């Protein structure tokens, strides 16, 4: 075996071992492949007609997508799970923060919130339970959070109208 062949063999073996170590460490860190989720990765769908309503079409067809879908963060952690019917968000939808805590869960009908919608703070505490009717916040408390985990706002709705006494905070936790 000549010198060049020996170097090539060592290079190929080293590349293979590094690839195996990378795969093993990725699995060890809990990063999952998209094969672990039901449905189609939303990155494989095309958004059309966003001016009036958003419709997802299966790639390379003119048929609106119906079925389960998911989206992940760049590291592979789950970000979104939901279902589409005739290209529109329909049914139970769940989202997660990048740290793995559930962010929200609710029901959609043709892109419109319809029914119970629950949200959680970045640390996992339930923060809002709101009943939606035809896309309008109807009954319940709505709490929003800044990205740093500080409370952003808190409002209560009754029969579609916000009640007096809502509060707003800046990202440092000071009431405005």
N, C-alpha and C positions, 0 to 999 in steps of 0.2 A: 504494500500500500504506500503510495507516494505521500509526500508531506502535505500537498494540497488536499488529498482525499481524507487524511487524518484530521486536518483542521475542519473540513466540512462536516465530517462525522461528529466531532466534538460540538460544533456549532448546532447541528440539528438536534443532538441529544440534549444539550443545554436548553435550547428553545422549547423542546417538548416538556422538560422538567419544569421550567418556569411557567409554561402554560398550565400544567397540572396544579402547581402550587397556587397560581392565581385563581383557578376554578375552585380548588378546595377552600381557599380563604374567603372567596365570595360566598360560597355556600355556608361556610362557618359563620360569617357575619349576618346571615339571615336574608341576604338578597335573593329574591325569588325570580324565576323566569316567568315570562308572560304565559307560559303553558300552564301555570298554576291557577289561572283565573278562567272562569266561564265566559264565553262570548268572544267578541272581536275587540281587539285593541283599537281604541278610537283613532289612533294615528293611521289606521288603514281605512278610514272613512273620509269622505270629501264633503266639506260644508258648502252648500249652494243656497243662493237666494236669501242671504242674511239681512236684507233690507226689510222684509216683511215678517218672515218667520224662518227659522233655521231648519233645514232638512238634511239629514245624512243619507247619502247614497252609497251603496256597495261599490267599491272600486271597480271601474271598467264596465259598469252597467248604468242604465238609467232608471233603476228600480230603487225606491226609497228603502232604507235598511229597516228591518224588523228583527228584533232579537236582543240578547244581552250584550253589553259592552262594558269595558273597563278602561281605566287610564292609570298609569303608574308615574311616580316621580322618577327622575333620572337614575337614581340608585336602585330602582326596581320595587320600592315600597308602594303599596296600593294607595291610590289617590281618590279614585272614583269607581263605583260600580252602579250600573243602572240598566234600564231596558228602553228600547226604542220600538215604536209601532208606527209604521208608515213614515219613518224618518223623523219622528218627533219623540222627545223624551216622554215616556209613559210608564207609570208604575212606581215601585219603590226605588229610591235613589239614596245612596250612602256615599259620604265623602270622609276622608281622613286627613289629619295633619301629617306632615312629614315624619313626626316623631312616633307615628303609629296610633295616636289617640284618635278616636272617632270625632269628626267635626260636625257632621249633620246627617240627618236621616228624615226623609219625607216622601210624600206621594205627589207625583206629577200626572196631569192629564193634558196631552197635547202641548207640552212646554209650560203649562201653568200649574203653580202650586195648588193642590186641592186636597185638603184633609190635614191631618196632624203632621206638623213639622217640628222636629226637635234638634237643637244645637247644643254643643258642648264647648267649654273653654279649652284652650290648648293643654291644660293640665288634667283634663278629663272630667271636670265637674259639669253636670247638666246645667245649662244656662238659660234655655228658652224652650217653651212648649207653646206652640201657637197653632190654632186652627185656622186654616186658609179656606176661603170660598172664592172660586173663580179668579184665582190669582191675587186676591186681596187679603191682607192680614185681618182676620176677623175677631178672634177672641184669644186672649192670652198675653203673657209677658214676653217681650222681645229684648234680649240682651245681645249686644255686639261687643267684640273684643278687638283690641289693637294686636298687631303681630307679636308684641313683646309680652302678651298675656294680661295686660292691664285692661280693665273694663273700659269700653268706649262709650256705650250708651245703654239706657234702660227705659223702655216704654211699655205701657200696658194698653191693649186694645180691647174694646168692647163693641160688638156688632159693627166692626169695620172702622171704627173711629178711635184715634188715640185719646186716652184720658189725660187730663192735666196731671202735672207732677213728674213728667219724664225728666231724665237727667242725662247729661253729657259730660264726659271726662276727657282730658288730654292724655297723651301717651305716657305721661308721668304719674297719672292717677289723680290729678287735680281737677275738681269739678269746675266746669265752665259756666 
